[in-house]
Amino acid sequence: MFSISSTTTSQVDAGTVRALRVTTLEPTPLVRGIPAIAQSGLPGFELTGWNGFVVPAGTPHAIVAKLNSAIMRGLDDAELRQKLEAAGYEPAPHNTPEGFAQLISADTERGIGIVEKAHIRLR
């Protein structure tokens, strides 16, 4: 099964489940000692979850920029980063609203491609 580290790390640490690989391109410090699928015969394999903030379309750029700036300052806070990492989250590097929109678009396109290639249909 695929699962996010924030929900499984405690089970891996307790020995109730065994982690086989991580789905990041490189091993992650969140799950130490577990190799990446991309390094184990499937080069380029990456499947990561993410969280982000979105606003309604048409929100003035000045407001978006102010929100982005505040969020980036928050992610720079050492105490917050430590709490996120302790909870199993790896804060992403700084991003712009445009960069985040590109991430959403690329993930959507990748998901569509997977569904089409696998011939997945809704009933």
C-alpha positions as CSV (number, residue, x, y, z in Angstrom):
1,M,0.0,0.0,0.0
2,F,1.1,3.6,-0.5
3,S,0.7,5.8,2.5
4,I,2.0,9.2,3.7
5,S,4.8,9.1,6.2
6,S,2.8,11.2,8.7
7,T,0.4,8.3,9.2
8,T,2.8,5.3,9.0
9,T,6.1,6.3,10.6
10,S,4.9,5.4,14.1
11,Q,3.9,2.0,12.8
12,V,7.2,1.5,11.0
13,D,9.1,2.5,14.1
14,A,7.0,0.1,16.3
15,G,7.6,-2.7,13.8
16,T,3.9,-3.4,13.1
17,V,4.4,-2.6,9.4
18,R,7.5,-2.8,7.2
19,A,8.4,0.1,4.9
20,L,9.7,-1.2,1.6
21,R,10.4,2.0,-0.4
22,V,9.6,5.7,-0.4
23,T,8.0,7.4,-3.4
24,T,10.2,10.5,-3.4
25,L,13.0,10.6,-6.0
26,E,15.6,10.3,-3.2
27,P,15.5,8.8,0.3
28,T,13.9,11.1,2.8
29,P,15.0,11.9,6.3
30,L,11.4,11.4,7.4
31,V,11.7,7.6,7.0
32,R,15.4,7.0,7.5
33,G,17.1,4.0,5.9
34,I,14.4,3.3,3.4
35,P,15.5,3.5,-0.3
36,A,13.5,5.3,-3.0
37,I,11.5,3.4,-5.6
38,A,13.3,5.6,-8.2
39,Q,16.6,4.1,-7.0
40,S,15.3,0.5,-7.1
41,G,14.5,-0.1,-10.7
42,L,11.9,2.5,-11.6
43,P,14.0,5.6,-12.4
44,G,11.9,8.8,-12.3
45,F,9.1,7.2,-10.2
46,E,7.8,9.9,-7.8
47,L,4.5,10.1,-6.0
48,T,4.3,12.7,-3.3
49,G,1.5,14.3,-1.5
50,W,1.3,17.9,-0.8
51,N,-0.8,20.5,1.0
52,G,-1.2,24.1,0.0
53,F,-3.3,27.2,0.2
54,V,-5.6,28.3,-2.7
55,V,-7.8,31.3,-3.0
56,P,-10.8,32.0,-5.3
57,A,-10.0,32.9,-8.9
58,G,-9.8,36.6,-9.4
59,T,-8.3,37.3,-6.0
60,P,-6.2,40.5,-6.4
61,H,-2.5,39.8,-6.9
62,A,-1.5,42.0,-4.0
63,I,-3.6,39.9,-1.6
64,V,-2.1,36.6,-3.1
65,A,1.4,38.0,-2.7
66,K,0.8,39.1,0.9
67,L,-0.6,35.7,1.8
68,N,2.3,33.9,0.0
69,S,4.8,36.1,1.9
70,A,3.2,35.3,5.2
71,I,3.2,31.6,4.5
72,M,6.8,31.6,3.4
73,R,7.8,33.4,6.6
74,G,5.9,30.8,8.6
75,L,7.7,28.0,6.9
76,D,11.0,29.7,7.8
77,D,10.2,29.5,11.5
78,A,12.4,26.9,13.0
79,E,9.9,25.9,15.6
80,L,7.1,25.4,13.1
81,R,9.4,23.4,10.8
82,Q,10.4,21.2,13.7
83,K,6.8,20.5,14.5
84,L,5.9,19.8,10.9
85,E,8.8,17.4,10.6
86,A,8.0,15.7,13.9
87,A,4.4,15.1,12.5
88,G,5.8,13.5,9.4
89,Y,5.7,16.4,7.0
90,E,8.6,17.7,4.9
91,P,8.1,21.4,4.3
92,A,8.7,22.2,0.6
93,P,11.1,24.8,-0.5
94,H,9.8,28.3,-1.0
95,N,7.3,28.5,-3.9
96,T,5.5,31.2,-5.8
97,P,1.8,31.2,-6.5
98,E,2.7,30.6,-10.1
99,G,5.0,27.7,-9.2
100,F,2.2,26.2,-7.1
101,A,-0.3,26.5,-9.9
102,Q,2.2,24.7,-12.2
103,L,2.6,21.9,-9.6
104,I,-1.2,21.5,-9.4
105,S,-1.5,21.4,-13.2
106,A,1.4,19.0,-13.6
107,D,0.0,16.6,-10.9
108,T,-3.5,16.8,-12.5
109,E,-2.1,16.0,-16.0
110,R,0.0,13.1,-14.6
111,G,-3.1,11.7,-12.8
112,I,-5.1,11.9,-16.0
113,G,-2.4,10.1,-17.9
114,I,-2.3,7.3,-15.3
115,V,-6.1,6.9,-15.4
116,E,-6.1,6.9,-19.2
117,K,-3.2,4.5,-19.5
118,A,-4.7,2.1,-17.0
119,H,-8.2,2.4,-18.7
120,I,-9.8,3.3,-15.4
121,R,-13.5,4.1,-15.8
122,L,-16.1,5.3,-13.4
123,R,-19.2,3.1,-13.0
